[in-house]
């Protein structure tokens, strides 16, 4: 008779699984091919009660030397056990946790990296069968026994090879990104009628796949032209914003529109430029000098990209808007608040979407306030974008020069009640 598989579920986001148990982890065993500095810090910050940590990684993948330095430092101070497996290409993805006396194992496709835990399309099997977990622990122990200890000599040799390979890896990533961009190029911009459109064909071609990671003189000039056009749009929008909304563009004029250099953009790719509206300078000052920047709080945005112009209510990008998003997480625990938010969100209409934890859904897809709450609770300001919006395809009548400002104000009017609900009220 066939026995059932000893796992209780599958998961595409190990980060969500880890967040649910992090504070209760007593022992942690990790066997992976690659570790990023950020994920190592996530582990240190989140698993605060862990007593035993054991990590085996390899040398074939691009683990940062900084991570290995930190592993060595902690290993030298007896805070964890670490080893480098060099016999073969080390490629497992095993995470084994002892939680309140019982074992939970995760085996899947994702390395201990930002991509493996947050950004990529991954798959993990969650195991709670204690015999299965014991077998995983035995395998980890075997790998550790055959691993090399972290020494100054090993790290020096690794560091030299790592930096020699990093240039090749960067070029490889660019080539793959260009290939993906070309494969996903599903519409022909030459067939779009740009007559009377505020943004021209040339404006949208600025963000054409294959150009987004470049900072050549010609491309920077193209982005500057789009940026100037957004500055012109900003003046028209500000004149139409109701004073009662108390929405403002950035108090530093040069930051009203996004920067044009790749180093200022997510993954060093300029996939779009935007202008945004949120708290004014006086409101921001209430949070102290360190927090006094609109980037640390929610905003409404106009963003031009290759195929679309988006109008977004943006509670925050990854690593941003901690105060507003933590306030919102507390508020949605209240059923009355949740039902109000649910009603306002669904009233936006089918063309609108909400993005949380890298998952995008139509705002009308939630069948109950509780279903919406389950989705909203996946948000984590440290790692994910949180967006609500609508994207208009290039050539849409709403984007014509004589319509665009009204289109922006009409959408901002829809967003404004949601903005007020999410906005932190403790100091404002």
VOTOR-631182 format. One record per residue (C-alpha): chain; residue number from 0; x, y, z; residue in one letter. Coordinates in Angstrom, 2 decimals, always signed. Layout:
REC,A,NUM,X,Y,Z,A
...
***
This chain:
REC,A,0,+0.00,+0.00,+0.00,X
REC,A,1,+1.39,+3.39,-0.97,X
REC,A,2,+2.22,+5.65,+1.95,X
REC,A,3,+1.30,+9.37,+1.78,X
REC,A,4,+4.15,+11.75,+1.13,X
REC,A,5,+5.47,+13.20,+4.39,X
REC,A,6,+4.78,+16.85,+3.58,X
REC,A,7,+1.87,+19.06,+4.49,X
REC,A,8,+2.06,+21.75,+1.84,X
REC,A,9,+3.98,+23.41,-0.94,X
REC,A,10,+4.97,+27.05,-1.00,X
REC,A,11,+6.23,+29.48,-3.61,X
REC,A,12,+7.45,+32.01,-1.03,X
REC,A,13,+9.83,+30.67,+1.61,X
REC,A,14,+10.05,+34.18,+3.05,X
REC,A,15,+6.41,+34.01,+4.13,X
REC,A,16,+6.86,+30.58,+5.71,X
REC,A,17,+9.99,+31.74,+7.54,X
REC,A,18,+8.34,+34.89,+8.88,X
REC,A,19,+5.61,+32.76,+10.48,X
REC,A,20,+8.06,+30.73,+12.56,X
REC,A,21,+11.21,+32.89,+12.81,X
REC,A,22,+10.83,+33.94,+16.45,X
REC,A,23,+10.18,+30.36,+17.57,X
REC,A,24,+13.15,+28.72,+15.81,X
REC,A,25,+15.46,+26.99,+18.30,X
REC,A,26,+17.85,+25.29,+15.85,X
REC,A,27,+18.52,+26.12,+12.19,X
REC,A,28,+20.39,+24.03,+9.61,X
REC,A,29,+20.95,+25.43,+6.11,X
REC,A,30,+22.55,+23.69,+3.12,X
REC,A,31,+22.59,+25.93,+0.02,X
REC,A,32,+24.71,+26.77,-2.98,X
REC,A,33,+24.58,+30.53,-2.49,X
REC,A,34,+23.92,+33.14,+0.21,X
REC,A,35,+23.42,+36.89,-0.17,X
REC,A,36,+24.44,+39.44,+2.44,X
REC,A,37,+20.88,+40.68,+2.80,X
REC,A,38,+19.45,+37.24,+3.50,X
REC,A,39,+22.17,+36.52,+6.05,X
REC,A,40,+21.11,+39.70,+7.86,X
REC,A,41,+17.43,+38.70,+7.60,X
REC,A,42,+18.26,+35.45,+9.39,X
REC,A,43,+20.23,+37.23,+12.12,X
REC,A,44,+17.53,+39.83,+12.64,X
REC,A,45,+14.50,+37.53,+12.50,X
REC,A,46,+15.58,+34.29,+14.18,X
REC,A,47,+16.27,+36.01,+17.49,X
REC,A,48,+15.84,+32.98,+19.76,X
REC,A,49,+17.85,+30.45,+17.78,X
REC,A,50,+20.42,+28.55,+19.87,X
REC,A,51,+22.10,+26.43,+17.17,X
REC,A,52,+22.94,+27.54,+13.62,X
REC,A,53,+24.76,+25.35,+11.10,X
REC,A,54,+25.37,+26.48,+7.51,X
REC,A,55,+27.01,+24.67,+4.61,X
REC,A,56,+27.48,+26.49,+1.30,X
REC,A,57,+29.58,+26.07,-1.84,X
REC,A,58,+32.06,+28.05,-3.91,X
REC,A,59,+30.71,+27.62,-7.45,X
REC,A,60,+27.96,+30.24,-7.13,X
REC,A,61,+28.42,+33.95,-6.44,X
REC,A,62,+28.19,+34.19,-2.66,X
REC,A,63,+29.59,+37.56,-1.64,X
REC,A,64,+32.95,+37.47,+0.16,X
REC,A,65,+31.32,+39.73,+2.78,X
REC,A,66,+28.93,+36.92,+3.67,X
REC,A,67,+31.77,+34.44,+4.07,X
REC,A,68,+33.65,+36.95,+6.21,X
REC,A,69,+30.63,+37.24,+8.50,X
REC,A,70,+30.22,+33.47,+8.61,X
REC,A,71,+33.88,+33.09,+9.60,X
REC,A,72,+33.64,+35.76,+12.27,X
REC,A,73,+30.61,+34.12,+13.85,X
REC,A,74,+32.14,+30.66,+13.52,X
REC,A,75,+35.34,+31.87,+15.18,X
REC,A,76,+33.24,+33.25,+18.04,X
REC,A,77,+31.35,+29.94,+18.37,X
REC,A,78,+28.04,+31.62,+17.42,X
REC,A,79,+27.41,+29.19,+14.59,X
REC,A,80,+29.01,+26.36,+12.65,X
REC,A,81,+29.94,+26.98,+9.00,X
REC,A,82,+31.62,+25.02,+6.25,X
REC,A,83,+32.41,+25.28,+2.52,X
REC,A,84,+31.69,+22.19,+0.42,X
REC,A,85,+34.26,+22.00,-2.38,X
REC,A,86,+34.22,+18.34,-3.54,X
REC,A,87,+31.49,+18.92,-6.15,X
REC,A,88,+29.21,+21.66,-7.42,X
REC,A,89,+27.15,+22.27,-4.28,X
REC,A,90,+23.54,+22.82,-5.32,X
REC,A,91,+21.08,+21.75,-2.56,X
REC,A,92,+18.45,+24.06,-1.09,X
REC,A,93,+17.69,+22.67,+2.36,X
REC,A,94,+16.36,+24.61,+5.34,X
REC,A,95,+15.67,+22.65,+8.52,X
REC,A,96,+14.24,+24.30,+11.62,X
REC,A,97,+13.54,+23.04,+15.10,X
REC,A,98,+10.47,+24.93,+16.30,X
REC,A,99,+9.09,+24.42,+19.80,X
REC,A,100,+10.69,+21.00,+19.99,X
REC,A,101,+9.48,+19.75,+16.59,X
REC,A,102,+11.19,+19.73,+13.20,X
REC,A,103,+10.03,+21.58,+10.09,X
REC,A,104,+11.96,+21.13,+6.87,X
REC,A,105,+11.86,+23.01,+3.57,X
REC,A,106,+13.37,+21.54,+0.43,X
REC,A,107,+13.00,+23.29,-2.91,X
REC,A,108,+14.51,+25.34,-5.66,X
REC,A,109,+15.53,+28.59,-3.97,X
REC,A,110,+18.98,+29.46,-2.66,X
REC,A,111,+19.43,+31.57,+0.47,X
REC,A,112,+19.22,+34.73,-1.66,X
REC,A,113,+16.84,+37.60,-2.30,X
REC,A,114,+15.81,+35.95,-5.55,X
REC,A,115,+15.35,+32.53,-3.97,X
REC,A,116,+13.25,+33.84,-1.10,X
REC,A,117,+11.45,+36.85,-2.59,X
REC,A,118,+11.79,+37.66,-6.27,X
REC,A,119,+12.04,+34.45,-8.31,X
REC,A,120,+9.37,+31.95,-9.20,X
REC,A,121,+10.37,+29.16,-6.81,X
REC,A,122,+8.81,+26.06,-5.27,X
REC,A,123,+9.38,+24.50,-1.84,X
REC,A,124,+8.05,+21.40,-0.15,X
REC,A,125,+7.33,+21.79,+3.56,X
REC,A,126,+7.94,+18.63,+5.62,X
REC,A,127,+6.73,+18.03,+9.16,X
REC,A,128,+7.20,+14.26,+9.30,X
REC,A,129,+9.84,+13.87,+12.01,X
REC,A,130,+11.50,+10.84,+10.43,X
REC,A,131,+11.86,+12.70,+7.13,X
REC,A,132,+13.33,+15.68,+8.96,X
REC,A,133,+15.77,+13.40,+10.78,X
REC,A,134,+16.97,+12.13,+7.39,X
REC,A,135,+17.47,+15.72,+6.24,X
REC,A,136,+19.46,+16.52,+9.38,X
REC,A,137,+21.64,+13.47,+8.77,X
REC,A,138,+22.34,+14.63,+5.22,X
REC,A,139,+23.22,+18.13,+6.37,X
REC,A,140,+25.53,+16.67,+9.02,X
REC,A,141,+27.26,+14.55,+6.38,X
REC,A,142,+27.82,+17.58,+4.15,X
REC,A,143,+29.19,+19.55,+7.10,X
REC,A,144,+31.58,+16.73,+7.98,X
REC,A,145,+33.01,+16.84,+4.45,X
REC,A,146,+33.12,+20.64,+4.22,X
REC,A,147,+36.20,+22.80,+4.55,X
REC,A,148,+36.43,+25.19,+7.50,X
REC,A,149,+36.52,+28.90,+6.75,X
REC,A,150,+40.12,+30.09,+6.97,X
REC,A,151,+41.86,+33.32,+6.02,X
REC,A,152,+43.68,+31.48,+3.23,X
REC,A,153,+40.49,+30.04,+1.76,X
REC,A,154,+38.73,+33.42,+1.87,X
REC,A,155,+41.66,+35.23,+0.25,X
REC,A,156,+41.71,+32.78,-2.66,X
REC,A,157,+37.93,+32.90,-3.00,X
REC,A,158,+37.84,+36.70,-2.96,X
REC,A,159,+40.31,+36.97,-5.83,X
REC,A,160,+38.33,+34.53,-7.98,X
REC,A,161,+34.99,+36.12,-7.04,X
REC,A,162,+35.90,+39.59,-8.28,X
REC,A,163,+37.47,+38.20,-11.45,X
REC,A,164,+34.21,+36.42,-12.25,X
REC,A,165,+31.88,+39.24,-11.22,X
REC,A,166,+32.41,+41.22,-14.44,X
REC,A,167,+31.54,+38.16,-16.54,X
REC,A,168,+28.48,+37.45,-14.37,X
REC,A,169,+27.20,+41.01,-14.77,X
REC,A,170,+27.46,+40.82,-18.55,X
REC,A,171,+25.74,+37.44,-18.54,X
REC,A,172,+22.84,+38.85,-16.51,X
REC,A,173,+22.47,+41.74,-18.94,X
REC,A,174,+22.38,+39.38,-21.91,X
REC,A,175,+19.73,+37.21,-20.27,X
REC,A,176,+17.66,+40.25,-19.32,X
REC,A,177,+17.83,+41.45,-22.92,X
REC,A,178,+16.70,+38.04,-24.14,X
REC,A,179,+13.75,+38.01,-21.72,X
REC,A,180,+12.81,+41.53,-22.75,X
REC,A,181,+12.78,+40.50,-26.40,X
REC,A,182,+10.75,+37.36,-25.73,X
REC,A,183,+8.15,+39.35,-23.77,X
REC,A,184,+7.88,+42.05,-26.42,X
REC,A,185,+4.30,+41.18,-27.27,X
REC,A,186,+3.07,+44.39,-28.88,X
REC,A,187,+4.25,+46.48,-31.78,X
REC,A,188,+4.72,+50.09,-30.78,X
REC,A,189,+4.81,+51.04,-34.47,X
REC,A,190,+1.08,+50.24,-34.67,X
REC,A,191,+0.17,+52.76,-31.96,X
REC,A,192,-1.45,+56.04,-32.97,X
REC,A,193,+0.40,+58.71,-30.99,X
REC,A,194,-1.59,+61.61,-32.44,X
REC,A,195,-2.46,+64.06,-29.67,X
REC,A,196,-0.81,+61.88,-27.01,X
REC,A,197,+1.00,+63.73,-24.22,X
REC,A,198,+3.88,+61.25,-24.32,X
REC,A,199,+5.35,+60.57,-27.73,X
REC,A,200,+6.54,+57.33,-29.29,X
REC,A,201,+10.11,+58.45,-28.61,X
REC,A,202,+9.26,+58.99,-24.93,X
REC,A,203,+8.09,+55.39,-24.54,X
REC,A,204,+10.97,+54.00,-26.59,X
REC,A,205,+13.25,+55.45,-23.93,X
REC,A,206,+12.26,+52.44,-21.81,X
REC,A,207,+12.50,+49.88,-24.59,X
REC,A,208,+13.78,+46.43,-23.55,X
REC,A,209,+17.52,+46.21,-23.98,X
REC,A,210,+18.10,+49.87,-23.02,X
REC,A,211,+16.93,+49.93,-19.42,X
REC,A,212,+20.28,+48.90,-17.92,X
REC,A,213,+22.39,+51.34,-19.96,X
REC,A,214,+23.62,+54.84,-19.13,X
REC,A,215,+25.03,+55.93,-22.48,X
REC,A,216,+25.07,+59.61,-23.40,X
REC,A,217,+22.25,+59.15,-25.94,X
REC,A,218,+20.02,+57.21,-23.55,X
REC,A,219,+20.56,+59.69,-20.71,X
REC,A,220,+19.56,+62.44,-23.11,X
REC,A,221,+16.37,+60.54,-23.97,X
REC,A,222,+15.54,+60.11,-20.29,X
REC,A,223,+16.18,+63.80,-19.66,X
REC,A,224,+13.60,+64.73,-22.30,X
REC,A,225,+11.01,+62.47,-20.64,X
REC,A,226,+11.93,+63.85,-17.23,X
REC,A,227,+11.37,+67.41,-18.45,X
REC,A,228,+7.99,+66.42,-19.84,X
REC,A,229,+7.04,+65.00,-16.42,X
REC,A,230,+8.07,+68.28,-14.80,X
REC,A,231,+5.69,+70.05,-17.17,X
REC,A,232,+2.92,+67.63,-16.23,X
REC,A,233,+3.62,+68.19,-12.53,X
REC,A,234,+2.80,+71.89,-12.80,X
REC,A,235,-0.57,+71.13,-14.39,X
REC,A,236,-1.44,+68.43,-11.84,X
REC,A,237,-0.54,+70.60,-8.83,X
REC,A,238,-2.90,+73.30,-10.04,X
REC,A,239,-5.76,+70.76,-9.98,X
REC,A,240,-5.09,+69.03,-6.64,X
REC,A,241,-7.75,+69.92,-4.05,X
REC,A,242,-6.13,+71.68,-1.09,X
REC,A,243,-8.06,+69.47,+1.34,X
REC,A,244,-6.10,+66.43,+0.14,X
REC,A,245,-2.89,+67.99,+1.46,X
REC,A,246,-0.84,+66.28,-1.26,X
REC,A,247,+2.51,+67.71,-2.30,X
REC,A,248,+5.28,+66.92,-4.73,X
REC,A,249,+8.82,+66.53,-3.38,X
REC,A,250,+9.98,+69.59,-1.44,X
REC,A,251,+13.37,+69.41,-3.20,X
REC,A,252,+12.72,+70.46,-6.83,X
REC,A,253,+15.37,+68.17,-8.34,X
REC,A,254,+13.63,+65.15,-6.75,X
REC,A,255,+10.10,+65.87,-7.97,X
REC,A,256,+10.74,+63.50,-10.88,X
REC,A,257,+12.76,+60.28,-10.59,X
REC,A,258,+16.47,+60.32,-11.38,X
REC,A,259,+17.62,+59.11,-14.79,X
REC,A,260,+20.73,+57.11,-13.82,X
REC,A,261,+20.47,+53.34,-13.39,X
REC,A,262,+22.11,+53.42,-9.96,X
REC,A,263,+18.99,+55.09,-8.54,X
REC,A,264,+16.63,+52.36,-9.77,X
REC,A,265,+15.59,+48.88,-8.68,X
REC,A,266,+17.99,+46.25,-10.04,X
REC,A,267,+19.82,+49.11,-11.84,X
REC,A,268,+17.17,+49.13,-14.57,X
REC,A,269,+15.37,+52.33,-15.58,X
REC,A,270,+12.09,+50.74,-16.63,X
REC,A,271,+10.22,+53.98,-16.08,X
REC,A,272,+10.27,+57.52,-14.71,X
REC,A,273,+7.70,+58.97,-12.38,X
REC,A,274,+6.53,+61.91,-10.33,X
REC,A,275,+4.82,+61.47,-6.97,X
REC,A,276,+2.63,+63.24,-4.41,X
REC,A,277,+2.42,+62.69,-0.67,X
REC,A,278,+3.12,+64.44,+2.61,X
REC,A,279,+4.49,+67.95,+2.58,X
REC,A,280,+7.67,+69.07,+4.31,X
REC,A,281,+5.96,+70.22,+7.56,X
REC,A,282,+4.17,+66.88,+7.94,X
REC,A,283,+7.38,+64.96,+7.31,X
REC,A,284,+9.27,+67.03,+9.92,X
REC,A,285,+7.04,+65.54,+12.62,X
REC,A,286,+8.81,+62.22,+12.09,X
REC,A,287,+12.29,+63.63,+12.71,X
REC,A,288,+15.20,+64.47,+10.47,X
REC,A,289,+16.09,+60.87,+9.64,X
REC,A,290,+12.64,+60.10,+8.24,X
REC,A,291,+12.11,+63.45,+6.52,X
REC,A,292,+11.91,+62.28,+2.92,X
REC,A,293,+8.83,+61.43,+0.84,X
REC,A,294,+10.52,+58.16,-0.19,X
REC,A,295,+9.90,+56.89,+3.35,X
REC,A,296,+6.13,+57.37,+3.10,X
REC,A,297,+3.25,+56.43,+0.82,X
REC,A,298,+2.58,+58.41,-2.34,X
REC,A,299,+0.40,+58.70,-5.42,X
REC,A,300,+2.37,+58.34,-8.64,X
REC,A,301,+2.28,+58.96,-12.36,X
REC,A,302,+4.75,+56.62,-14.06,X
REC,A,303,+5.64,+56.28,-17.75,X
REC,A,304,+7.00,+52.93,-18.94,X
REC,A,305,+7.55,+51.25,-22.29,X
REC,A,306,+4.01,+50.06,-22.94,X
REC,A,307,+1.97,+51.95,-20.36,X
REC,A,308,+1.38,+55.02,-18.28,X
REC,A,309,+0.48,+53.97,-14.75,X
REC,A,310,-1.44,+55.84,-12.08,X
REC,A,311,-0.59,+54.26,-8.77,X
REC,A,312,-1.34,+54.56,-5.10,X
REC,A,313,+1.97,+53.34,-3.73,X
REC,A,314,+2.05,+52.56,-0.01,X
REC,A,315,+5.69,+51.68,-0.51,X
REC,A,316,+8.54,+50.13,-2.44,X
REC,A,317,+10.72,+47.37,-1.01,X
REC,A,318,+12.51,+48.75,+2.01,X
REC,A,319,+10.27,+51.83,+2.15,X
REC,A,320,+7.27,+53.32,+3.97,X
REC,A,321,+7.77,+51.35,+7.17,X
REC,A,322,+5.67,+53.73,+9.29,X
REC,A,323,+2.62,+53.80,+7.02,X
REC,A,324,+2.72,+50.08,+6.27,X
REC,A,325,+3.12,+49.00,+9.89,X
REC,A,326,+0.25,+51.31,+10.83,X
REC,A,327,-1.89,+49.73,+8.11,X
REC,A,328,-1.00,+46.19,+9.25,X
REC,A,329,-2.34,+47.03,+12.69,X
REC,A,330,-5.51,+48.67,+11.42,X
REC,A,331,-6.64,+45.78,+9.21,X
REC,A,332,-6.93,+43.61,+12.32,X
REC,A,333,-10.02,+45.69,+13.10,X
REC,A,334,-13.06,+44.23,+11.32,X
REC,A,335,-14.86,+47.56,+10.85,X
REC,A,336,-11.76,+49.16,+9.35,X
REC,A,337,-11.22,+46.12,+7.14,X
REC,A,338,-14.76,+46.16,+5.76,X
REC,A,339,-14.46,+49.84,+4.90,X
REC,A,340,-11.14,+49.31,+3.14,X
REC,A,341,-12.54,+46.27,+1.32,X
REC,A,342,-15.50,+48.26,+0.02,X
REC,A,343,-13.35,+51.17,-1.15,X
REC,A,344,-10.84,+48.88,-2.85,X
REC,A,345,-13.44,+46.87,-4.76,X
REC,A,346,-15.25,+50.06,-5.83,X
REC,A,347,-12.19,+51.00,-7.91,X
REC,A,348,-13.31,+48.54,-10.59,X
REC,A,349,-12.01,+45.58,-12.58,X
REC,A,350,-9.26,+47.49,-14.36,X
REC,A,351,-7.47,+48.16,-11.09,X
REC,A,352,-5.00,+45.83,-9.40,X
REC,A,353,-3.24,+45.43,-6.09,X
REC,A,354,+0.31,+44.10,-5.69,X
REC,A,355,+1.58,+42.60,-2.45,X
REC,A,356,+4.55,+40.27,-1.86,X
REC,A,357,+5.20,+40.06,-5.62,X
REC,A,358,+1.66,+38.85,-6.33,X
REC,A,359,-0.69,+41.03,-8.38,X
REC,A,360,-4.46,+40.55,-8.28,X
REC,A,361,-7.52,+42.38,-9.56,X
REC,A,362,-9.09,+44.41,-6.76,X
REC,A,363,-12.42,+42.75,-7.55,X
REC,A,364,-11.06,+39.22,-7.09,X
REC,A,365,-11.55,+39.12,-3.31,X
REC,A,366,-14.78,+37.41,-2.28,X
REC,A,367,-14.77,+38.65,+1.32,X
REC,A,368,-13.02,+41.13,+3.61,X
REC,A,369,-11.33,+38.18,+5.35,X
REC,A,370,-9.91,+36.93,+2.06,X
REC,A,371,-8.53,+40.40,+1.42,X
REC,A,372,-7.02,+40.54,+4.90,X
REC,A,373,-5.22,+37.24,+4.35,X
REC,A,374,-3.70,+38.74,+1.20,X
REC,A,375,-2.79,+42.06,+2.84,X
REC,A,376,-1.08,+40.35,+5.78,X
REC,A,377,+1.56,+39.00,+3.39,X
REC,A,378,+3.00,+42.50,+3.05,X
REC,A,379,+6.45,+43.10,+4.49,X
REC,A,380,+7.88,+46.58,+4.04,X
REC,A,381,+11.47,+45.35,+4.17,X
REC,A,382,+11.28,+43.12,+1.11,X
REC,A,383,+8.25,+43.81,-1.07,X
REC,A,384,+6.50,+46.49,-3.08,X
REC,A,385,+2.92,+47.38,-2.09,X
REC,A,386,+1.03,+49.03,-4.96,X
REC,A,387,-2.55,+49.73,-6.00,X
REC,A,388,-3.12,+51.10,-9.47,X
REC,A,389,-4.25,+51.12,-13.06,X
REC,A,390,-2.11,+51.01,-16.20,X
REC,A,391,-3.23,+52.69,-19.42,X
REC,A,392,-1.78,+51.20,-22.60,X
REC,A,393,+0.05,+53.64,-24.88,X
REC,A,394,-2.30,+55.29,-27.33,X
REC,A,395,-5.28,+55.21,-24.94,X
REC,A,396,-7.58,+58.23,-25.25,X
REC,A,397,-7.14,+58.88,-21.52,X
REC,A,398,-3.49,+59.71,-22.23,X
REC,A,399,-4.11,+62.41,-24.83,X
REC,A,400,-2.71,+65.82,-24.05,X
REC,A,401,-6.14,+67.33,-23.40,X
REC,A,402,-7.24,+64.38,-21.22,X
REC,A,403,-4.20,+63.30,-19.19,X
REC,A,404,-4.46,+65.75,-16.30,X
REC,A,405,-8.16,+64.96,-15.86,X
REC,A,406,-7.32,+61.24,-16.01,X
REC,A,407,-4.78,+61.72,-13.22,X
REC,A,408,-7.13,+63.75,-11.02,X
REC,A,409,-10.03,+61.31,-11.56,X
REC,A,410,-7.87,+58.39,-10.47,X
REC,A,411,-6.31,+60.26,-7.58,X
REC,A,412,-9.86,+61.05,-6.45,X
REC,A,413,-10.54,+57.31,-6.31,X
REC,A,414,-7.29,+56.66,-4.48,X
REC,A,415,-7.60,+59.47,-1.96,X
REC,A,416,-9.92,+57.67,+0.55,X
REC,A,417,-7.59,+54.64,+0.47,X
REC,A,418,-4.60,+56.93,+0.95,X
REC,A,419,-6.23,+58.41,+4.03,X
REC,A,420,-6.97,+54.97,+5.47,X
REC,A,421,-3.42,+53.67,+5.01,X
REC,A,422,-1.66,+56.88,+6.07,X
REC,A,423,-0.21,+56.75,+9.59,X
REC,A,424,-2.35,+58.80,+12.00,X
REC,A,425,-0.18,+58.66,+15.09,X
REC,A,426,+1.70,+61.86,+14.24,X
REC,A,427,-0.45,+63.29,+11.42,X
***
